[in-house]
Amino acid sequence: MVKFVRAATLAALFVGGVAAIGCTGPGLQSRYSNVVDPCQQERYKASARDNVIQPFDAMANNANNLDVTLFNTHFESGKETLNAAGLKKIDYIARRLPAPAGKVWIQTARDLPYDAANPQKLISARADLDVKRCQSVLAYLSAQPSGQAMHYEVQAHDAVDPSMSAQGPTNAYRGLANQYGASAGGTGGAGGTQSGAGGGTAPGAPTAPSGGNNTPR
């Protein structure tokens, strides 16, 4: 009988403990959440991740806009007519994978003459030429073969041309061979001369003191 009472008491204590930790009532997790913020670390990590990614998203968006921009060099100077480079650029835009860009840009006209006596004339002429160039781009885009109907939007913006003159890299490449050389005696090229044999002290190297133990302490 004593063993039965003892077992019943232990069972009652066990059931009461289970109820206290939340199996049949408010659990420890619920009580803990009422005191502290259990998701604070997750929210902080998400915010920190967004702060890191956002600048890269802006860079990617700017690069994409420049990639689908037709610059003044893609048109005949001062006209809305597309030149050969402009037609090829539109071909590239229309063939981009996984899908063509729905929004295409043109650089606002900066190839018009400026009359200091009448600055307003340049403003109105630029606005008019921008509209005509947008229409020319849209007309050629609509003529592109496509497996599905594409709705294109063409707008003008004052983009900076990211290209650079090819003469600088060409000169650097042609002069690269002159930076290196060798001879039977081991002398170098344009970068100066140096001994072909081993030993000696390299330029700028510290000179070891004479005599004594040179082991670092």
Buried (B, 14 or more C-beta within 10 A) or exposed (E): EEEEEEEEEEEEEEEEEEEEEEEEEEBEEEEEEEEEEEEEEEEEEEEEEEEEEEEEEEEEEEEEBBBBBBBBBBBEEEBBEBBEEBEEBBEEBBEEEEEBBEEBBBBBBEBBEEEEEEEEEBEEBBEEBBEBBBEBBBEBBEEBEEEEEBEBEBEBEEBEEEEEEEEEEEEEEEEEEEEEEEEEEEEBEEEEEEEEEEEEEEEEEEEEEEEEEEEEE
